[in-house]
Amino acid sequence: MTISSNPTASLVVVVGSTGKQGGSVIQALAESDKEYRIRGLTRDVSKPQAQRIATQGVEMVNVNLTADNADAAEAAFKGASIAFIVTNFWEHLDKAREVAEGKMLVAAAKAAEVELVVWSGVESVVEVSQGKYTHITAYARKSGVQLLIVQAAVYASNYHSAFALKKEADGTYTLGLPVGPSTVVPIIDVVHDYGLFVREGIESPEFGAGTEVLASGEDISVAEMAAQLGTITGKKVVYKQVSDEQYMAATRAPHHVALELLEMWKYFEEFRYFGDKDTHPSRQHLNRSPRTWADFVRAADWSSILV
Ligand SMILES: NC(=O)c1ccc[n+]([C@@H]2O[C@H](COP(=O)([O-])OP(=O)(O)OC[C@H]3O[C@@H](n4cnc5c(N)ncnc54)[C@H](OP(=O)(O)O)[C@@H]3O)[C@@H](O)[C@H]2O)c1
């Protein structure tokens, strides 16, 4: 199926359309046998990625979704049955700004009378994120919008980098994190699979408004990730628990961000990424299987990373 131009088809407005999550949502809805019109939001419709998406039949719209631009956001959501909303912490590293923008997006979707708001927020990291997601989620719940939450697991692509895999003097590669080797995380190939879970959340009668989907391909320990990476690529890859100081220094991020990442890992080790929630039910009604870590490793090119 392709993206529809039929005015009677449901209109889905996608925030972050040129990004990993939003792009994946567009792809998954384009593959659906249901008919959707799609409007993708971006700050620059002229950039190549936006133009490429437009050639698929997506209506690309210019809008800067900052907190002071609520009227433009509302106009961008106008006519939508469904709005997919994601915030973008890593571009500005400012939690207060992220919360303000998240709330603005929910309020704008409500003002535009969107029927279903799909919000990408990871609630379990509340303790360490000082409530940034919970803040937006609580606001969205109270706002009265019909809310579907699709939480993204840890991106497998975070580890597809020379930065995450350190080459030691003896040629071994180490995956170094500040947690014990048996620490389990849910993993997702976000570009390939995140939209699959959003589609499930929208289309499956098991989900919909008032529910939550946990988007992950599998739960896997960090030691097992290193072991599988080594086996599949034929390189020597080992897991190494590094000290908190080593980890913070290695992130090369501003101190407050490095500290947040460190605390996040400690939280995952103690409470798990999704807390007590079971990821399996969210994989039961997908249109195809999501990638496991091993599937992701096989599909990726490691030649410039494990050289
Ligand atoms: N890394 C992980 O393991 C992980 C796991 C779970 C959740 N997350 C969360 O996922 C979120 C990021 O999603 P992503 O990976 O899809 O991000 P991404 O690939 O970096 O894409 C960001 C998108 O946001 C758009 N955008 C940014 N600022 C905008 C603005 N002011 N107005 C309009 N559009 C704007 C960008 O559009 P243009 O540039 O085209 O304007 C782009 O499409 C973060 O909040 C992160 O915390 C990450």
The ligand as an SDF file (V2000), in Angstrom:
LIG
                    3D

 48 52  0  0  0  0  0  0  0  0999 V2000
   18.8530    6.8950   21.7880 N   0  0  0  0  0  0  0  0  0  0  0  0
   18.0350    6.0940   22.4630 C   0  0  0  0  0  0  0  0  0  0  0  0
   18.4090    4.9680   22.8520 O   0  0  0  0  0  0  0  0  0  0  0  0
   16.6230    6.5440   22.7530 C   0  0  0  0  0  0  0  0  0  0  0  0
   15.7320    5.6260   23.2830 C   0  0  0  0  0  0  0  0  0  0  0  0
   14.4230    6.0190   23.5480 C   0  0  0  0  0  0  0  0  0  0  0  0
   14.0140    7.3170   23.2900 C   0  0  0  0  0  0  0  0  0  0  0  0
   14.9140    8.2210   22.7750 N   0  0  0  0  0  0  0  0  0  0  0  0
   14.4160    9.6070   22.5630 C   0  0  0  0  0  0  0  0  0  0  0  0
   14.0550    9.7780   21.2110 O   0  0  0  0  0  0  0  0  0  0  0  0
   13.9730   11.1840   20.9550 C   0  0  0  0  0  0  0  0  0  0  0  0
   14.5810   11.4910   19.5830 C   0  0  0  0  0  0  0  0  0  0  0  0
   13.8710   10.8840   18.5620 O   0  0  0  0  0  0  0  0  0  0  0  0
   14.6190   10.4690   17.2080 P   0  0  0  0  0  0  0  0  0  0  0  0
   15.6580    9.4600   17.5420 O   0  0  0  0  0  0  0  0  0  0  0  0
   13.5910   10.1550   16.2040 O   0  0  0  0  0  0  0  0  0  0  0  0
   15.3750   11.8540   16.8510 O   0  0  0  0  0  0  0  0  0  0  0  0
   16.1590   12.2950   15.5370 P   0  0  0  0  0  0  0  0  0  0  0  0
   16.3760   11.1490   14.6190 O   0  0  0  0  0  0  0  0  0  0  0  0
   17.3440   13.0680   16.0090 O   0  0  0  0  0  0  0  0  0  0  0  0
   15.1320   13.2950   14.8350 O   0  0  0  0  0  0  0  0  0  0  0  0
   14.7250   14.4750   15.4550 C   0  0  0  0  0  0  0  0  0  0  0  0
   13.5450   15.0290   14.6720 C   0  0  0  0  0  0  0  0  0  0  0  0
   12.9850   16.1250   15.3940 O   0  0  0  0  0  0  0  0  0  0  0  0
   12.7480   17.1930   14.4750 C   0  0  0  0  0  0  0  0  0  0  0  0
   12.8620   18.4480   15.2110 N   0  0  0  0  0  0  0  0  0  0  0  0
   13.8100   18.7750   16.1110 C   0  0  0  0  0  0  0  0  0  0  0  0
   13.5970   20.0210   16.5750 N   0  0  0  0  0  0  0  0  0  0  0  0
   12.4910   20.4770   15.9490 C   0  0  0  0  0  0  0  0  0  0  0  0
   11.7700   21.6920   15.9990 C   0  0  0  0  0  0  0  0  0  0  0  0
   12.1510   22.7140   16.7910 N   0  0  0  0  0  0  0  0  0  0  0  0
   10.6660   21.8360   15.2260 N   0  0  0  0  0  0  0  0  0  0  0  0
   10.2830   20.8290   14.4070 C   0  0  0  0  0  0  0  0  0  0  0  0
   10.9190   19.6450   14.3170 N   0  0  0  0  0  0  0  0  0  0  0  0
   12.0130   19.4810   15.0790 C   0  0  0  0  0  0  0  0  0  0  0  0
   13.8080   17.0390   13.4130 C   0  0  0  0  0  0  0  0  0  0  0  0
   13.2940   17.6220   12.2290 O   0  0  0  0  0  0  0  0  0  0  0  0
   14.0800   18.6580   11.2880 P   0  0  0  0  0  0  0  0  0  0  0  0
   15.5400   18.6130   11.6600 O   0  0  0  0  0  0  0  0  0  0  0  0
   13.8180   18.1430    9.9070 O   0  0  0  0  0  0  0  0  0  0  0  0
   13.4310   19.9660   11.5600 O   0  0  0  0  0  0  0  0  0  0  0  0
   13.9170   15.5270   13.2970 C   0  0  0  0  0  0  0  0  0  0  0  0
   12.9690   15.0340   12.3760 O   0  0  0  0  0  0  0  0  0  0  0  0
   14.7890   11.8740   22.0580 C   0  0  0  0  0  0  0  0  0  0  0  0
   13.9260   12.6240   22.8820 O   0  0  0  0  0  0  0  0  0  0  0  0
   15.4150   10.7070   22.8050 C   0  0  0  0  0  0  0  0  0  0  0  0
   15.5820   10.9730   24.1820 O   0  0  0  0  0  0  0  0  0  0  0  0
   16.1870    7.8510   22.4720 C   0  0  0  0  0  0  0  0  0  0  0  0
  1  2  1  0
  2  3  2  0
  2  4  1  0
  4  5  1  0
  4 48  2  0
  5  6  2  0
  6  7  1  0
  7  8  2  0
  8  9  1  0
  8 48  1  0
  9 10  1  0
  9 46  1  0
 10 11  1  0
 11 12  1  0
 11 44  1  0
 12 13  1  0
 13 14  1  0
 14 15  2  0
 14 16  1  0
 14 17  1  0
 17 18  1  0
 18 19  2  0
 18 20  1  0
 18 21  1  0
 21 22  1  0
 22 23  1  0
 23 24  1  0
 23 42  1  0
 24 25  1  0
 25 26  1  0
 25 36  1  0
 26 27  1  0
 26 35  1  0
 27 28  2  0
 28 29  1  0
 29 30  1  0
 29 35  2  0
 30 31  1  0
 30 32  2  0
 32 33  1  0
 33 34  2  0
 34 35  1  0
 36 37  1  0
 36 42  1  0
 37 38  1  0
 38 39  2  0
 38 40  1  0
 38 41  1  0
 42 43  1  0
 44 45  1  0
 44 46  1  0
 46 47  1  0
M  CHG  2   8   1  16  -1
M  END
$$$$
